[in-house]
Each structure stands twice: as structure tokens, then as C-alpha cells.
Amino acid sequence: MIDLKNRSTQKELLDAADIPFADIKKNMQELETINRLLGGHSITNKGFAAFCGQGVTRLSVCEIGCGGGDNLRAIYKYCSSKNIEVQLTGIDMKQECIEFARQRNADMPASWICSDYKLADLESDPPDIIFSSLFCHHFKHEELVFMMSWMKANCQRGFFINDLQRHPLAYYSIRWITHFFSNSYLVKNDAPLSVARGFAKNDWEQIFSLAGIRNYSLRWMWAFRYLVIFKK
């Protein structure tokens, strides 16, 4: 069996700079299906709902590493069902992803920014909420310490994270599922590797401790995810 005691340092194929966009698009489409069927979007909505207390009728939310924008669309649908006016912002480094997100989500009140999240200027109009979904596992611990501090500094109400638990059952289950049902070589390779790059509870505790952030909540969610919420 694979040793999952520590986070894998192996890079995912998707992190390479020369992946054809047709392959990235196929990857995003399949991941959206996985997110929908295995509850990923539901967890994102739970994180967002934590900021929707009584009397909240308007919010702005920014996703870093937004890809094709499917998480923001899930939030948009949630807000529509709750009569919450929402302003959406998606940030991603890949120009093709931003263009894809802009085209397929033209009906949403959204802004799309092609940038490394660290270089995005949010100071003039900071969003209420910043979040990421299946983004953090691409980064090393020390990079995540910076990311937590950056999100805290650039949000008005707080931030949340939806990411993978590092667990043998999750690893072998997703490897089996993608082997038989995926048509994307990126998904076949990166889905189980993402789990190996995922997190145990003590990883998050260490990251937040080093970032100097204490008043956060950490919840295990089905299927093999963690939902981390920080409120100012």
C-alpha cells in the first residue's frame, strides 16, 4: 500500500506550464462531475452558508484558483435560492481557464481575473469572503502559511477552504473510479495524486499555527474532505 503518512511532494501533471487547453478543459469538465456527484459543491455551499447569518442579503465572494468557475456557479445557484444578492470574482493563473469561465458563466454577476492570486489587487474593493476548493493541495506547507495570511488580510468577513483528506480509502477509491470511468489522462494521474498531496488534521493545525491564526474551525466532511472556516 502507498505510504500516506506525509504529504506527497510529487507534482501533478496539471501544474505543468505546457498542457494543451483541450486537455485542461476535459480535466475541468470531469472534475466538475466528480465535485457534483461526491458532494464537493455541497461542501463549498456549506462553507459559504457559514457567512449567511440572519439578515444577510448581499455578499461578495472571491475564489482563488477558480478554474472553469463551477464552484462559483454552485454558490450563485445557492444565493439565488436564498434571495441573496452576490457579487462573484474568480482568480486563476491560466488565461484559457479564465476565458472558459467567462464564456460559460456569462449569465452570472462575475468578474474574472487572470493572475497569480498573490499578485491580485483586492485592496481597493476587498471581498466579504475568499475561498478555495481543491486548490491548497497544490502548494507546500510554507506556501500555505503565506496563503492563509493573505486570505485573512484580503477579506472582510473571513475565508474558507474545501480540500482533500489524505486517506488510503480515498486514494484507492478515486484511483479505481478514474481508471474505469475517466477519459482524461490528467484526471487518471492527478486525482489519486491529489489525495496523496492532501491533508491530515495535524497538517492544518500546523499551517494555521505557523500563520498565527487561531480562531478557525476544522470539520471533516464526506467524502474525505476537510472544510476549514475562518471568521473575522
N, C-alpha and C positions, 0 to 999 in steps of 0.2 A: 504494500500500500504506500501511497505518497505520504511523505512526511510534511504535515501541515502545522508543526509546532511553531514555526516562524513564517512570516510573510515571504512569499517568493519575490525575488528581485528580477526574475526573467521579464523582459519587455514583451508586451503584447504586439502582435502584428499591426494592429490599428494605430499604434504610436509611431510607426514609420512615416516619413515625410513623402514617400513616393507611391502610396497606394492609389490606384485609379479610382476616380469618384464613383464609377459604376459599381465597384466592389464595396465602397463605403456606403453607398445608397442601399444596396442589398443588405448589408450588415445592419443599418439603422432600421430598415423595414422589419427584419426578423426580430431584432431586439424589442421593437415596439410590440410585436405579437407576444413575445416572452413576458414583457412587462405587464401586458394586459391579462394574460392567462394565469400568471403566477403571482399576481397581486401587487406588482411594483407600483403601478399607478395609484392603487388604493392606499399604499403606504405614503406616497407623495401627498395625496389629498389629506391624509391624517396629519402629516406634518404641517401642512398649510392651515388646516382647521384649528390647530392649536392656537393660532393667532386671531381666530374669528370669534371673539367673545361677543356677548350680548351688546347690541347697539352698533357693531361694526358693519358699515355699509359700503366702505370704499377702502381698497388696499392696492399697493403697488408691490410687485414681486419680480425678482431678477434671478434667473438661473445661470450659473456658470457651467460651461461645458454642455450647452443645450442641445448639441447635435441637430436633429431634424425638428425639434420643438414639440415632440409628443408629450413630454411631461407638462409643459406649459399649456398645451391643449387640454390635458386632463384637468388642470386647475381652472382653466377657463370654463369648462363644462360644469365643474363643481360650483363655481361662482354664479354661473347662470341659473343653476338650480336653487341657489340660496339668495338670489337677488342682491348679490354683492357686486358692486362696480369694481373692476380690476384693470390695472394697467400692467402689462407684461413686458419684460425685457429679457432677451436671450443673448448670451455671450458665448462665442466659440471661436477657436483659433483658425478653423478651416473655412475659407471663403465659400467653398462649394456647399458646405453644410448650412451656412447662413443663407445662401441663396435658395437652397432647397426648403429650408424652414420658412423663409419669407413667402415663397410661392404657394406652398401647401397650406399656409395658415393666414392667407390674405384677409380672411373674414374676422380675424381677432384683433383687438386693440393692442398691438405689439410693436416693439422696436427691436431691431436685430443688429448686434454689434459684432463685427469681426475683429477679435483682439485676443491676446493673452489676457486672462482675467486680471492679472496683476497690473496691467497697463491701462485697463478700462477706467475712464474718468467718471466716477459716480458721485463725486463730492458736491457738484452743483445741484443735483437732484437725487439724493440717496433714496433707494427703495425702502419700503417698510420692512420687507423680508428678502433675504438672499437664501438660495438653496442650491444643492447639487444632488444629482441622482446618478449612481454608478459612475462617479467621476473621481472620487477620492482615492479609490484603489489603484489609480494610475500613478500615484505620487508616493515618494519616500516619506518616512516619518518626519524628517526635518522640514520637508516641503509642506507637509500638512500642518505643522505647528504654525508656520507663516500663514497658511491659508485660513486657519481658524481666526487668527488675529486680524487678518484682512477683512474677513466677513463681518466680524464684530465691529470693526471700525467703520465699515461702509453701509451698515444697515441702521434703520431707525428703531425697529421693534425687536428684531432678532434674526436668527438663521436656523435652518435645519438641514440634515443630511440623511439621505437614504442610500445605504450601501450594503455590501455583501458580508455575510458571516463566513469566516474561514472554517469549514467543517467537512469531514470526509464524505458524509452522506450527500451534502450539497455538491461537492466536487464530482463524485461518480455519477450522481443522478443527471447533472447537466451535461456531463460528457456523453452519457448514454443517449439522452434525449437529442442532443445536437448531432450526434453521429448518425442517427437514423432519420431525423426529420429536418435537418438544416440543409440548405442548398448553398450556403455561404462558407467558403474556406476560412474567412475571418471569424465567423461565429464558432465554427467547429474547433478552431485553435484557441480563440480568446475567451470563450465562455468558461471552460473549466479553469483556464489560467487566471481569469478574473477572480474566481473563488480562492485560488491559491494566493493571490495578492490581496485578498480580503482581510477581514479584521476579526480578532477576538476581543472580548470585553476589555481586557487589560491593555490592549493597544490603544483604544480610545481613551482610557483613563490616563495613560502615559502622555498621549498627544495633548489632551486638554490641560493636564498638569503643567507641561512644559510651556503651553501657551498662556498660562496664568488665568485660565477660565474655570471657574468652579461651579457656578450655578447653572448647570445644564442637566438635562435628563437623557438617559440612555435606555432604550427599550428594544428588546428582541421582538422581531416580527416574523410571521410566516410569509414567504417560505425562505428561511435562512437569510434574513436581513436584519440590519440594525437601523433604528430611527433615532437620530440624535437631535435634540432641540435645545437651543439656547435662546432665552428671552432676556432682553434688557430690563 
